[in-house]
Amino acid sequence: MLLFLLRSITSLMNQRKQNDSDFKLPETICILHSWLNRCRNARDSHYKRAEKLFELSNFLGYVLIYSTVFVTVFSFVSHNSASTLFGINKQHVVVLVGCIAAVISGIVTQARFGERAEMHRSSGARYANLARDIEELQIKINAGLIPDDALSIQVSLIIKEWNNLSEDSLLTPHNKTHSKYTLHILIALFFITMFFFVAI
């Protein structure tokens, strides 16, 4: 009787372990699939943000260089005080371009678009590496090449890497909000106008 009881307890424990392992692996696969999608979304968001910031950095850099050269060249040229168009003479144009150059210089210095673009590109590359690690783990699970104890270690390493990456990454915008860009543009136009009227 005691032997029968021990055998039934042992068979129940084995069955429970088997059932637990049956449920653990599909849950792990679902979680890894969710992580992979989130990693890909983060990677794509960082790469898109890096491209936009890099294009903005190039555009403002060229505008700053051309406007600075324009002001430098034409500040030594003598200008007629006669009005040319709507009461605006050449001196007004030089002053206006100088004001634009000063404001753009401040924007480029403060916003650091190029540096932020590089940081986003680096974060995107790290998320891409993490996504490849998850894909490799999924392939090993599907092929049955990884035991359960090694699986938990690999998952822990992925979590640790993701935590480190989340602490270092810059924020990427979730929604396209134009309100803050409108505010920045209005502030820039205000200072350009103020510099222009003070300089005339």
Secondary structure as GFF3:
##gff-version 3
##sequence-region A 1 200
A	DSSP	alpha_helix	2	74	.	.	.	ID=ss1
A	DSSP	alpha_helix	90	111	.	.	.	ID=ss2
A	DSSP	alpha_helix	113	143	.	.	.	ID=ss3
A	DSSP	alpha_helix	148	168	.	.	.	ID=ss4
A	DSSP	alpha_helix	179	199	.	.	.	ID=ss5
###
